[in-house]
Amino acid sequence: MARVSGAAAPGERREAGRRAEALAADFLVRAGYEILDRNHAVRRGEVDLVAREKGVLCFVEVRSRTSRAQGGPEETVGRGKARRVIAAATDWAVRNGGLAQDIRFDVVAVTLAEGAEPELVLFRGAFDADGKPGIW
């Protein structure tokens, strides 16, 4: 199978994704979040980071790209992806007593351009509990 010029191999994408998640977690901690869990997965989806900010339970999707040439990483979170995050978030909340708390869905967009410092942007309330985008 031929690779598209400039496209990363699956292993490289996984490594970039792990790096982006680690950078996002550090970024959120510096912004005042407490990280509660990472990579909570269920059959229907996964949530990258579970955190708390000022009493609000936050389920955070981390998206990364190596360039913004075709749009920002945040633009890759569509309704389908949001619903998969919501499925995992619901499971986490049920298992950990989070249903009685205020809940928010955030996105951290990470741009990992070669030769440049990573760029991280936080979108609080990026989508609602139905998967409807709240930002873009």
Secondary structure, DSSP 8 states (H G I E B T S, - for coil): ----TT---HHHHHHHHHHHHHHHHHHHHHTT-EEEEEEEEETTEEEEEEEEETTEEEEEEEEEES-STT--GGGG--HHHHHHHHHHHHHHHHHHT-TTS-EEEEEEEEE--TTS--EEEEEEEEE-TT--BS--
